[in-house]
Amino acid sequence: MTTINYQLLALASFVVLIGLGSKLADGSSIGVCYENQDENLPPAHVIVSMYLTNHIGRMRLYEPNFAMFDALRGTGIQVSVNIDDGYIEQIAYSEEAANEWVQTYIRPYWPDVHFRYIIVGNEVIPSNYAQFVLPAMQNLHNALGYGGLWSTIKVTTTVSPSVMAVSFPPSAGQFSQSAAEYLEPIAQYLHSTGAPLLANVYPYVDFMQNPEQIPLTYALFTANNYVFTDYGLEYQNSFDATIDALYSSLEKVGAPKIRIVVSETGWPSSDDNNVATIYTAQLYNSNLIRHVLSSQGTPKRPGKQIETYLFSLFDERRNFGGTTESHFGLFNHADMRPMYPINFQGSG
């Protein structure tokens, strides 16, 4: 059994921090999601050292984590944190609950911890929680305002592409009626606060649901030429097309200026098919990192980096389209070695 020297790793992370702090703070870096679902995961300070040594400048957490917040102090890593779905309704109804949440999880750590987004719900639109998302966002935004933080920490929510009734071609993107009921006022509110809309984008899932129509090269960023044109815009990959379909959907509800952040994406390294392999996972994630950090943008929104978070640091059990997939992890949690070679700065 491999013995991990956590103290040595912590020392290494401190040395790395001295040289990387300013680089991480400039925001030109990839993000990685971390979901603490396993009791056997390394301690928080070791997780943070992994982010630092691998030049991962942003972290997404799916719930508040005191140990992680303590470990993040002074690192320059930008962290986004979800409100637990079961707590959304309470915050929606109570300004006091929103204030308490901010006072408990944000104020004790700011500015030593660089909070980026507070995320109200992960793909809860449309669902029974959907009606509570906007009032919860408003109460949390106001709670941040009492501490003068609302210009720095943005409150938002995460959607999946399933909120669109039409997603192809991208220019025809349109929210479904059941989703638009909630997303139209949410989009207007995001515009008023300057916050982005977060979206989980998985070309792997799209390909598996429609392999006869979607070329694998189109999903993996390996198409040699554009696959289709849409009003003169040329598309070479599924990732860009999904984002631009969401932009078109936002335009149709009167919110053309909202920025989209990709809050989850990735490719599994194993499954009961020949599409999820170490090779394809490395290929997708490496090509994705180069693409989003290149400032190429999408055909509809060219010339800008696409803020993106890879799912996930370790294997996590998640449900995608009715099937459970647990092999999206970038590292092995037992020895913290990468599942395959990957450069988070977009080189190699």
KAPEZI-V507692 format. One record per pair of residues at least 4 apart in sequence whose C-alpha atoms are under 7 Angstrom apart, sorted by the first residue. I is the first residue (numbers start at 0). GAP is how many residues later the second one is. Records with the same first field share a line. If there is no record, write none. Layout:
I=GAP + GAP
This chain:
1=333
3=331
4=4
5=4 + 40
6=4
7=4
8=4 + 37 + 40
9=4 + 35 + 36 + 39
10=4
11=4
12=4 + 36 + 39 + 40
13=4
15=4 + 36 + 37
16=4 + 35 + 58
19=4
20=4 + 54 + 55
21=4
23=5 + 33 + 52 + 53
24=51 + 52
28=27 + 28 + 316
29=26 + 27 + 28 + 278 + 279 + 314
30=25 + 26 + 27 + 28 + 277 + 278 + 279
31=26 + 27 + 28 + 277 + 278 + 279 + 280 + 281
32=26 + 27 + 28 + 276 + 277 + 278 + 279 + 280
33=25 + 26 + 27 + 278 + 279
34=26 + 27
40=292
41=4 + 5
42=4
43=4 + 23 + 24 + 27
44=4 + 26
45=4
46=4
47=4 + 23 + 24
48=4
49=4
50=4 + 5 + 6
51=4
53=290
54=289 + 290
55=288
56=20 + 21
57=19 + 20 + 21
58=19 + 20 + 21
59=19 + 20 + 21
60=19 + 20 + 21
61=19 + 20
62=18 + 19 + 20 + 21
63=17 + 41
64=4
65=4
66=4
67=4
68=4 + 40 + 44
71=5 + 41
72=39 + 40
73=38 + 39
75=38
76=37
77=36 + 37 + 38
78=35 + 36 + 37
79=35 + 36 + 37 + 38
80=36 + 37 + 38
81=36 + 37 + 38 + 39
82=4 + 5 + 36 + 37 + 38
83=4
84=36
86=4
87=4 + 32 + 44 + 45 + 48
88=4 + 43
89=4 + 7
90=4 + 6 + 7 + 45 + 48
91=40 + 43 + 44 + 47
93=4
94=4 + 44
95=4
96=4
97=4 + 41 + 42 + 45
98=4 + 44
99=4
100=4
101=4 + 5 + 41 + 42
102=4 + 5
103=4
105=4
108=4
109=4
114=38
115=37 + 38
116=36 + 37 + 38 + 39
117=36 + 37 + 38
118=36 + 37 + 38 + 39
119=13 + 17 + 36 + 37
120=36 + 37
121=35 + 36 + 37
122=35 + 36 + 37
123=5 + 6
124=5 + 34 + 54
125=4 + 52 + 53
128=4
129=52
130=51
131=4
132=4
133=4 + 52
134=4
135=4
136=4 + 18 + 19
137=4
138=4
139=4
140=4 + 9 + 14
141=4
143=4 + 5 + 6
144=4 + 5
148=4
149=4
153=41
154=40
155=39 + 40 + 41
156=40 + 41
157=39 + 40 + 41
158=4 + 39 + 40 + 41
159=39 + 40 + 41
160=40
162=12 + 13 + 16
163=9 + 10 + 11 + 12
164=9 + 10 + 11
165=6 + 7 + 8 + 9
166=5 + 6 + 7 + 75 + 78
167=4 + 5
168=4 + 61
169=71 + 72 + 74 + 75 + 78
170=59 + 74 + 77
171=73 + 76
172=72 + 73 + 75 + 76
173=74 + 75 + 78
174=4 + 5 + 74
175=4
176=4
178=4
179=4
181=4
182=4
183=4 + 69
184=4
185=4
186=4 + 68
187=4 + 67
188=4
189=4 + 5 + 6
190=4 + 64 + 67
195=62 + 63 + 64 + 65
196=61 + 62 + 63 + 64
197=62 + 63 + 64 + 65
198=61 + 62 + 63 + 64
199=62 + 63 + 64 + 65
200=38 + 61 + 63 + 64
201=4 + 63 + 64
202=4 + 16 + 35 + 36
203=4 + 15 + 63
204=4
205=4
206=4 + 7 + 9 + 12
209=4
210=4
213=4
214=4
215=4
216=4 + 5 + 6
217=4 + 5 + 18 + 19 + 20
218=18 + 19
219=63 + 64
220=16 + 63 + 66
222=13
224=11
225=8 + 9 + 10
226=8 + 9
227=6 + 7
228=4 + 5 + 6
229=4
232=66
233=65
234=6 + 64
236=4
237=4
238=4
239=4 + 58
240=4
241=4
242=4
243=4 + 56
244=4
245=4
246=4
247=4
248=4
249=4 + 5 + 6
250=4 + 5
260=45 + 46 + 47
261=45 + 46 + 47
262=45 + 46
263=45 + 46 + 47
264=44 + 45 + 46
265=19 + 44 + 45 + 62
266=14 + 17 + 18 + 61
267=8 + 9 + 13 + 59 + 60
268=7 + 8 + 9 + 12 + 58 + 59
269=6 + 7 + 8 + 57
270=5
274=5
275=4 + 5
276=4
277=4 + 62
278=4
279=4
280=4
281=4 + 58 + 60
282=4
283=4
284=4
285=4 + 56 + 60
286=4
287=4
288=4 + 55 + 57
289=4 + 56
290=5
291=5 + 13 + 14
292=12 + 13 + 53
293=11
294=8 + 9 + 10
295=6 + 7 + 8 + 9
296=4 + 5 + 6 + 7 + 8 + 9
297=4
310=17 + 18
311=16 + 17 + 18
312=16 + 17 + 18
313=15 + 16 + 17 + 18 + 19
314=11 + 12 + 13 + 14
315=10 + 11 + 13
316=7 + 8 + 9
317=6 + 7 + 8
318=4 + 5 + 6
319=4 + 5
329=8 + 9
330=5 + 6 + 7 + 8
331=4 + 5 + 6 + 7
342=4 + 5
